[in-house]
């Protein structure tokens, strides 16, 4: 009886952790993900151990756990894709001659962003 209670408690805690992971992904608190992932993995391993109580808890909560884990996987993939995309845009914008403008006669000229002088004190 106690084993069944503990197994269900672990499953519900795992669901809460997956919800916390989702909230961290949506709010951009990516620094919180390693701790949440470690706790999540520990609960996954604990529930994965053989035993009748764990098997019953997984039968009861397994689909909800799977759905939330899949949802978080998609969110994490989207976050990674967004970071890759923004990284590419930043590297393009910070490259030499990235910013350009036009003179009154229509000639294209690079904009001096002063990056070479950024570290210099006056």
C-alpha positions as CSV (number, residue, x, y, z in Angstrom):
1,X,0.0,0.0,0.0
2,X,2.8,2.4,0.9
3,X,4.7,1.4,-2.3
4,X,1.6,2.2,-4.4
5,X,1.2,5.6,-2.7
6,X,4.9,6.4,-3.2
7,X,4.8,5.3,-6.9
8,X,1.7,7.5,-7.6
9,X,3.4,10.4,-5.7
10,X,6.5,10.0,-7.9
11,X,4.3,10.0,-11.0
12,X,2.4,13.2,-10.0
13,X,5.7,14.8,-9.0
14,X,7.1,13.9,-12.5
15,X,4.0,15.6,-14.1
16,X,4.6,18.7,-12.0
17,X,8.3,18.8,-13.1
18,X,7.3,18.5,-16.7
19,X,4.9,21.4,-16.2
20,X,7.7,23.4,-14.6
21,X,10.0,22.5,-17.5
22,X,7.4,23.8,-19.9
23,X,7.0,27.0,-18.0
24,X,10.8,27.5,-18.0
25,X,10.9,27.0,-21.7
26,X,8.0,29.4,-22.4
27,X,9.4,32.1,-20.2
28,X,13.0,31.8,-21.5
29,X,14.4,30.7,-18.1
30,X,16.8,28.3,-19.8
31,X,19.2,28.3,-16.9
32,X,16.6,26.4,-14.8
33,X,16.5,23.5,-17.3
34,X,19.5,21.5,-16.1
35,X,18.2,21.2,-12.5
36,X,14.7,20.4,-13.7
37,X,16.1,17.8,-16.2
38,X,18.2,16.1,-13.5
39,X,15.2,15.8,-11.2
40,X,13.1,14.6,-14.0
41,X,15.6,11.9,-15.1
42,X,15.9,10.7,-11.5
43,X,12.1,10.3,-11.2
44,X,12.0,8.6,-14.6
45,X,14.6,6.1,-13.4
46,X,12.9,5.6,-10.1
47,X,9.5,4.9,-11.8
48,X,11.2,2.6,-14.3
49,X,12.4,0.2,-11.7
50,X,10.6,-3.0,-11.6
51,X,7.8,-3.5,-9.1
52,X,4.1,-3.9,-9.1
53,X,3.4,-0.4,-7.6
54,X,5.6,1.3,-10.2
55,X,3.9,-0.6,-13.0
56,X,0.4,0.4,-11.8
57,X,1.5,4.0,-11.4
58,X,2.9,4.0,-15.0
59,X,-0.3,2.4,-16.3
60,X,-2.3,5.2,-14.6
61,X,-0.1,8.2,-15.4
62,X,2.1,6.9,-18.3
63,X,0.1,8.5,-21.1
64,X,0.0,11.9,-19.4
65,X,3.7,11.7,-18.7
66,X,4.4,10.7,-22.4
67,X,2.2,13.6,-23.7
68,X,3.9,16.2,-21.5
69,X,7.4,14.9,-22.3
70,X,6.6,15.1,-26.0
71,X,5.2,18.6,-25.7
72,X,8.4,19.7,-23.9
73,X,10.5,18.0,-26.5
74,X,8.8,20.0,-29.3
75,X,9.2,23.2,-27.2
76,X,12.9,22.6,-26.6
77,X,13.4,21.9,-30.3
78,X,11.7,25.2,-31.2
79,X,13.8,27.0,-28.6
80,X,17.0,25.5,-30.1
81,X,15.9,26.5,-33.6
82,X,15.2,30.0,-32.5
83,X,18.6,30.3,-30.8
84,X,20.4,29.0,-34.0
85,X,18.4,31.4,-36.1
86,X,19.1,34.4,-33.9
87,X,22.8,33.4,-33.6
88,X,23.0,33.5,-37.4
89,X,21.4,36.9,-37.6
90,X,23.7,38.3,-35.0
91,X,26.8,37.0,-36.8
92,X,25.5,38.5,-40.0
93,X,24.8,41.9,-38.5
94,X,28.2,42.0,-36.7
95,X,30.2,41.1,-39.7
96,X,32.4,43.6,-41.6
97,X,30.3,45.9,-43.8
98,X,27.0,44.5,-42.4
99,X,25.3,47.8,-42.0
100,X,25.0,49.9,-45.1
101,X,23.3,53.1,-46.1
102,X,23.1,55.3,-49.2
103,X,24.5,58.8,-49.9
104,X,22.4,61.6,-51.4
105,X,23.7,60.5,-54.8
106,X,22.5,56.9,-54.3
107,X,25.9,55.4,-53.7
108,X,26.0,52.5,-51.2
109,X,28.4,53.0,-48.3
110,X,29.1,51.0,-45.2
111,X,28.1,52.4,-41.8
112,X,30.8,52.8,-39.3
113,X,29.4,51.3,-36.1
114,X,32.4,52.3,-34.0
115,X,33.1,48.7,-32.9
116,X,36.8,49.2,-33.2
117,X,36.6,52.0,-30.7
118,X,34.2,50.3,-28.3
119,X,37.0,49.0,-26.0
120,X,38.9,52.3,-26.0
121,X,38.6,54.8,-23.3
122,X,38.8,58.5,-23.9
